[in-house]
Amino acid sequence: MCGFVAMVALNGAKTDGSIVQRMSNAIRHRGPDHEGSYVSGPVAFGFRRLAILDLTPAGHQPMFSPDGRIVLVFNGEIYNYVELKRELEARGREFSSSGDSEVLLQAYLEWGPACVQRFNGMWAFLIYDMRQDTIFGSRDRFGKKPLYRYRQGDYVFFASEIKAILESGLHPRTVNWKVASRFLLLAKLDGFNHQTFYSDIQEAPAGSAFTLDLKGAAAEWRYWSIDSSISENIDNNPASSFYEIFHDAVRLRMRSDVPVGVFLSGGLDSTSIICEMSRLWNGASERPVHPLKAFTYHSPEFDESAYIRDTIRQTGAELVRFEPDTSLLWDNLRRMLWHQDEPVHSVVPLITFELFRMAARGGYKVILNGQGADEVLAGYWSFFKNYWCLLLKDFHFVEAWREIGAFSLLHQGAHVSILKKTTRHLIGSQLCRFPLYRKLAGRKRLEAARRNSWFTSELWRCLDAEDADDDGYAEPSLTVALKQAVEQEPLPLYLRIEDRNSMAHSVEARLPFLDYRLVSFAFSLPDNWRVRGPWNKYVLRQAMAGRIPSSVRNRVDKMGFPAPWRDWFAESLYTPLQDTLNSRSMRERGIYNISAIRRDLDLHRKGKHDVSGRLFDIAQFEVWSDLLENPTGA
């Protein structure tokens, strides 16, 4: 786990080592263990290493092929590097290190760009192949590891974080108001067309690979997609098969030469991970010298302590609690946003920011987490509606009635009312087949955004009907909804937050539920192995029967790492918000109707309505804007 930067000069231009050094300095936090660089003619790489595998100098980067003609910078982990190394050695490849970076390099030498198909892991990398005067790069299947790019004249810049590109001094530090207006007016943080909040800085797509030659010719392709990975084979024992893949996914992600911990809530995902870690821990031929340690967040308003207690009793793990301090979290907003480079969706990232800090202070450089399970295994309540809609659309009325009834019984919902809402949703989704309906709906959303009393016309002029429109018709099916959750929103945003928050404290976050084998298997399952009756994540619940505490396995409510931010903004954060509204910079921004915001803040404080999400959005946008205009670092 590391960070890298690159400057590529086209059409005979030369790179500047001082620029690359500034860029590299900006992401020192991603790799405090070693700094390396390569500067030669048209290509310059800078690298910051966080040593996780092979802690010796043999694992340093940039890394060179034996003949010196190939140069690699790589951020991430190839979890199946042990198995790949054996295969490459059998083909005659020789190794001088024990880590995964050299395996990636040798895999490229052996298989060329097709090597990415063989990796199980998370990665972003660049390879300078002097034999062809070409840069080859790739990003992992789900975009767990970041890669940004920016072109200015005959120079192309790459970096693990946006701030490094800004530090080149060649970006004008201007706002992409198309993206910013979607965020403020439509609450959209979905990486619109791979754009960022910064003009002309784009994110390389997940699951992609690309080449760039030194004359500027570029090619990009998708090497993996969910659709291409779905199998039509029917598994006779889905729970058992799922468990085998999940067990191996956790096993691979426990490979480390430094201590490995876990984030634990009282939910199904993190509990499954820690229980599997415990089994592997206890069954290891050489038990790790460091204890199995779980880091958790505790809020009296959302108490999951009983579930966590059952899990700790079963695993014997040591528990480290984070008790929320509202003032501390708010004081960290600037620092967290500096690391994030872009706004976030809620106050929850402030909590995980502190959890990663706790892990780092405890000496844990690797953390396993349950990110991705909700999107892959149908963990959100909205996925029930997608399932019911498909049943109704396919005229399975009796089954739909039975499924809604089972859900209503355990979740205390109104059976008939849920059926009516589901039917209305199905009708609305079918109307979206027609372009005219979509166009009218987009205009309606645009007009609603323009009526937002908090903002002036200066902001909503940045929006047009295309920005407010949907992406087109999507089948009201569970598979389609899950695919959108994984590929579009919310997972890409959550992965960005996870990466920046972990790397802010030089910690590597590993996500077993995003093992591509497990994702492919999950998307090949029938819908009733995703949701069934009152149960979401049905295959995981069945797979972990007898393996996790029954109190957790049989939970029907969902919390994660929630925060009582409605109360925070009405009480302890009311004065800081007033200070923000009174600031000169906010008045001069020219996009706010401050009197309207202040009025709604007072109504929020009186409990007459809840605008906590919108309040947080403008507060963090002001902090982010100030960081762009007055960069001070963390």
N, C-alpha and C positions, 0 to 999 in steps of 0.2 A: 504494500500500500504506500503510495508515494504521490508525487506531483511532478509534472514536467511542463516545459514551455518550448516553443520552437519559433524560429524566424527563417523563412524560406525566401530567397531572392530569385526573381525570375528574369529571364531575358538578359543574362549577363551581369545583372546587378550583384552587389556584394552585401553580406550581412555585417552587422555591427555587434561585436561581443559585449559592449557596454549596455546596449539595449537589452540583450538577453539576460545579462546579469541583473538588471533592474527588475525584469519580469520574474526571474527566479527568486529574488529576494522577497517578492510580494507573496509567495506561497511557501515561505520557510516553515510554517506550521504544519504543512502536509508531510514534511520529511526532515525532522530535526537531526537525524542520525548521520547523514552524509550529504555533501553537495558535490555535484559533478557537472561538467560541461563539455561540449564539442563544438568548436567554431572553425569552419574551414570553407572559405569561398562562399558558395551560394546557400549553405545550410549551417544553422547554428541551433544546437539543442542545449537546454538547461535542465537539470534534474535535482530533485530533493528526495532523499530516501528515508522512509520509515522502515526499519529493518524488522521483518516478521519471520522470514525464512532465510536460512544461511546468513547468520549475523556477521560473517567474516567479510573482508574486503573483496572476496571473490564474487559477492552479490552486488557490488556497486554498479552504478550506471552513470552515463551511457555505457552500454555494453557492446563489444565489437565481436564480429565473427573472427575465426582464426586467421583469415587472410586480410583482415582489416577493411574489407570492402562493404561490410554491412554494419550499420550503427542502429542500436535500439534504445528507445526510451519507453518505459512501460509502467503504468499505474494499475494496480489491482492484484488479483491472485488467480492463478490457474490451479484449481483444486486437485485436478487429476494429473498433476505434473509427475507424480511418482510412476504411474502407469505409462504415461507418454514417454517418459525417460527410458523406461525398459524397452519400449517399442523402438525408439530411436537408436538406442545402443545396439539392439539386434540388427539394425540396418547399417551399423558401422559408424554411427556418430559418437564422438568422444566428448566428455564433459570435464570441466575443471571446477565446477561449483556444485552445491547440493540443493540449490533453490529452484524456483520456477521460472525466473527470468531467462536463464540460459536455455531452458526447455522450449520456451516460446521462440527464442532466436533460432535454435536448431530445427524447430518444427517449420519455421519459414524457409530455412535453407533446404529442407527435405521436400516440403509440399507446396511452397510458394503461398500465394494468397489463400489457397484452399485450406491452409492450416487452421483457420478460425473455426471451421466446422468441427474440429476435433477437441476444442477446448471446452471444459466445464469450469466456469468461473465467472469472474467479473473483471473487465479490463477496458482500458483505452490505451492505445499505443501508437507510436510512429516508428517506421523503419525507413532509414535512408539507404537505398540500394544504389551504390555507386556504379555497379555494373550496368545499370539502365538509366542512371540519372533520374531516379524516380523516388518519390515519397509514397510509401504504402501505409495506410492507417486503418484502424478498426475500433469499433465500440461494441461492448458485449450485447447480448441478445435483448436485454431489458433496459439497458442504459443505466446500470448501477454506478458505473464509473463515468465521470464527465469528460467532455472534450468540446471546446469552443474554438471558433475560427473567425478570422477577420482579414479582409483584403484591403490594402491601401496602395494603389498604384502597382508597382512591381514587387510588392512585398505581401506575403501571406503569413499570418501569425496564428499559432495554435497554443492552447493553454488548458490546463486542468481547471482553472478558475478564471472568471471574467476579469477580476482585478489585475491579473498579470498582464492582460492585453492592454488595459488602461495605463499600466505603468510603462508600456513601451513609449509613451509620449506621442504616438502617432494616431491615436484615436481622439476625436474632438470632445469626448466626454459629454455627448449629447443624448437626450432622452428619446427613446422610441415611443412617441406619444400614441401610436396605434395600439401598442401593447399596454401602456400605462392607462389609457382611457378604458380599455376593456376591463382592466382590473378595478378601477375606481367606480365605474358606472355599472358594470355587469358582473362584478366579482369573479372574473375569469382569470385563472392563473394556469392556463393549459398549454403554454409554450406554442402559441399560435404560429403555425407554419415554421416551427423551429426557430422563431425569432426570440429575442430577449428584450429586456427593458432598455437596452442600449442600442442605438442606431447602428445597423449593419453588422452587429456581432451575432452570429448564429451558433446554434448547438448542432453538432453532428448527430444524425438520427440514430436511435438505438437499433441494434441488429444490422448495422451497415458496415461496409468497408469501402475504401476509396483509394484512388491513386492520383498523384499530382506530379507532372513532369516539370522540368526546370524552364520550360517555355510557357507554362501556364495552362496546358491542356489537362483537364481533370475528368475523372469518371467515378461514379459512385453507384453502388448496388446493394440490395438487401441480400444477405446470405442466409437469413433465417426469418421465419414468420410463424405465428401461431397456426394460421391456416395450413401451411405446408407440413406442420408437425403433427396434426391430428390424425390418429389412427382409427380405421373403421373396424378393427378387430374387437370382438366382444370379449371382455374379461369375465370369467366365471366367478372370480373372487376378488372384486375390486378393493375391498378393505385390506386384504392380505397383500396384494400387489402394491397398493399405495404405501403400506407400511414399509415394505422392503426398500422402496425408492427413498422414502423419507429417512429411514435409518441410515442409508448410505449417504444421503445428502448431509446429514448432521455429522457423520463420521468424517467425511472429506473436509468439512469446515472446521473441524477441531484440529486439523494439521497445523501446527505452529511451533516455533522455537521460542515463543514468549507466552505468558499467561493468557488464558482464554476465560472470559466470563460471559454472563448472559443478562439481558434486561428481562425483568419478570413483572407482569401484571397478574391479575387473577383470572385472565382469560384463557381460552382454549389454545391459542397459538404458542405463546411463550411458555405455557405450562408443558405442552407437548415437547418443545425443544429442550427444556431443562431436564425433564424426565428421561429423555433419550440420551442427553449428555451424561446424566448420572449413570445410566446403564453402561455406556461406553467407558466411562471413567472407572467404574468398579470392575469392568471386565478386561481392562488393559493389562498386558503382561508387565509393563512398567508404569505404575500409577504416577501421574504428574505430581511434582513436588508442591505445586501451588494448589490451594483448595478450590473447589467449585464454588464460585461466588456469584450471587444474584443481586443486581441493583434494581431498586424499585422506587416508585413514587407513591407517596401516601397523602391523600386528601380526605379530611373528615367528611366532606360533603359527598364523596364517592368512595365509600369504604369497601375495599375488596380484601381486607386483612384475613377474613376467615378462609377464603380460597387460597390465599398465599400461604397461610399457616399450614394447610393440608399439604401443599406442594413441598414446602420446606421439610415437613415431617417425613415425607416419602423419600426425598432426594438427599437429605442431610446437608444441603448447601448452606453456606453462610449468607445471611441476608443483610444488605446495606440499604437503608431507607433514606430517601430524600424528602424532607418535610418542606412544603412550599413556603417561601417567604416572598410575599407580593412585591415588596420594595426591591429585593434582590433581583427578582425576575425582570422588573421594569428597568432597573439600572443596567441590566445586561442587554437590553433591547438593541442599543447601538452596536455593541460588540457582536451580537449574534447576526445582525443584518450586515455588518461588514464582512463577516465570513460567508453569509448566504449570497451576497452580491445582488439579490433580488428580493422583493417582498415575499412573505409566507402567508399561509392561509388562516392562521389562528395563533393564539398564545401557546398552544401545545408545544411547538418547537422550542420555546423558551425553557420548557420543562426538560425535554430530551437533551437540550444543550447542557443543562446542569448535570443530568445523569452521566453524560459522557465525560464531563469534568471530574465527577466523582470516580468514575472508572479509572481515568488517567492518574488521579492522585493515589488510587489504591494499587497502582502498578500493573493494571490490566490494559494491554495494548490491542487486544482483540475482543470484540463483543458479538455474540450471536443474538439475533433479534427476529421477531415474527413478521416483519414487514413483508407485504405481498400476499399473505394468506387470505385476507378479506377479498382481494380482487381476483385471485385465482380460484378460490374455493367457495365463492358466493357467501361472504360474511356480512354484507350489508343488508339491511331490511328491505331495501328497494328491490333486491333480486327475487324476493318472493313474488312481488307483483309481476316481474318479467316472466316468471315461470307460469303463474296463473293466466296471464294474458295469452301465452302460447297455447295453453290447454283450451282456452275459450276459442281462440282463433281456429284451432284444429277440430272444433266441435266436440271436445271431450268434456261436456258440461257436467256429467256426474262426477268425474274425477276432480274437476276444478272445485265443485261444491264440497267434495269430501276433503280436499287439501285445505281449502280456506276454513272449513269447519274445524279441522284438527289444529290449525294455527290459532284460530279464534279462541278455542277452548283453553289453551295454555297461556296465550298472551292476553287474555281478557279483552278481546276485541269484539265488535258487533259483526256477526257473521254476514248478515244481509248488507250492512253498510259497506263492508270490505268488498263484497261482490259488486256492488254498484260502482264503487270507486275504480275497481279493476276494469269493469266494462267501459266506463268513461275513458279511462286511459287507453284501452285498446282502440276505441273509436277514434280518439285523437291521433294515435300513432298511425292508423290506417289513412286518415286524411292527409297525413304528411307524405303520402305517395304522390300527391299532386303538387307540381311546382308552384302553381298559383297560391295554394294554401300555405306552403312554406314561405313564399315571398310575403304574403300578408301577415303571417305570424311574425316574421322577422321585422317588418315595419312596426308592428304593434310593440315588440320588445324595444325597438329603437326609440319609439315615442315615449315609452315608459321611462327609459333611461334619461331622455331629455327633460322629463318632468321632475327629475330628482332635484329637490330643492337645495341640496347641499352644494351643488356645483353650478358654475356659470356656463354660458354658451361657449366660452373659450375651450372648455374640455369636451363637451359633447360634439363640437364641430369636428373633432378628430375621429369620430365614429361614422360609419356609413352602414347601409342595410346589410352589406356582406358581413360586417363584424357581428351584428346581432342575429344573423341567420344561423340556423342549424346546419350541420354538415350534409344534410340531405335525408332521404328516407332510410330508416334502419328497421329491420324486422323486429317485432316485439318479442324477441326470444331471449332466453337466458344466456345462451352462448354469445350472441351479439353483444349483449350488455356487459358480459364479463370481458370480452375482447376489448371493448371500448375502455373499460376500467383499467386494463393492463396497458394498453397501447396509447391511450389519449389522456384520460384523467379518471381518477386522481393519482394513479401509481407513479407516473413520471415525476410529478411534483414531490411526492413523498420520498422518492429515491434521491432527488436533489437535496432535500432537507436533511435526510439521513447522512448523505455523504459529507455535506459541509459541516454539520454539527459534530460528527465524529472526528473529521480531520481537523477541526478547529482545535481539538485537544490531542491531536496526533494519535488517534485511536482508529482501528480498522473495524468496520461493521460488516458482518457476514449474515446472509439471509438464506437459510435452508429452504424456505418455501419458494424461492425463485431459482432453484435448481431446474434447468431447462427440461430434464427428464420428467420431473414431477409435474411441471406445467403442462407438458405435452400429454402426459397421462390424464391429468385432471380435465383437460379440454376434450379428451376422447370419451369421457364418461357420459352415460345418459343423465338427463336432468334430475331424475329422482335420486341420483347419488350425490347431487350437489345440495338440493333442498328437498326435504320430505316432511310433510305435515308441519309441525312447529319448529323443525330443526334446520338450521343452516349448517354449512360445512359438514354435511352428513357423512361423507366418506372419511373425513378426519375423525369424527366422533366414533365411527365404527372401528377404524384402524387402531385407535388408542384405547379401546375397551380393555380394562384390566391393566393398562400401562400408565394411566394418569389418575389422579383422585377423581372419584365418581362425582364429587360435589362440583368440580370444574367441568367435567365432561357433560354433565346434565344441565348446565346453566343455559338459560334462554335469554338472559339480558346481556348487554354488551356495554363496556365502559372504555377499555384501552387506557389511555392516560388523560382523562378529562380534567377540566379546570373550571371552577366556579367564576368565570370571568364576568358574567352579568353582575354579580355582587361586587367584584373587584372594581368595575368601572363606576358603580354607584357609590362606592365607599372609599377604599384606600387609594384608588387611581383617579378619583374625581379631580383632585387638585392638580396633579400632573397634566391631565387632559386640558384643564382650563389654562394652564401655563402654555401648552402647545397652541391653543386657539388664540392666545394673546400675543404670540410671537410675531415679530416683524417679518420673518421669512415666510410665514404662512399667509400673512396679509398680502405680501408682495408677489406670491405665487400666481395670483390672478385667476385661479380656477375654483375658489371656494366662495360660498355664501356663508360666511362665518356666523352671522346672526342666526341662520336657520340651524346650523349645527349646534350652536350653544343652546338654542331653545330645546332641541331634541335631547341633548345631554341632560338638561334639567328635568325633562319629562322622564327620562330613563332613571335618574336618581330617585324620583318620586315613585317609581315602580309602575308608571302608566304604560310604558311599552319598552321593548328590549331592542336597543340598537348597538349592543356591545360589539358585534362583528364589524359593523360599519365604522364605529369609533376606532377600533383597533386598526382598521385598514388605513384611515387617514393619518393616524398617529405614526404608524410605521412608514407610510409613504413620505411623511415629512422628515423622518430620521434618515430614510434612504436617500432622499433628495439632498439633504445636507451633506451626507457622506460623498455623494457624487460631486458636489460643488466644493466641498472643503474636506478632502480625504485626509484623515488623521490616523488610519489604521485601527488596530484593535487595542 
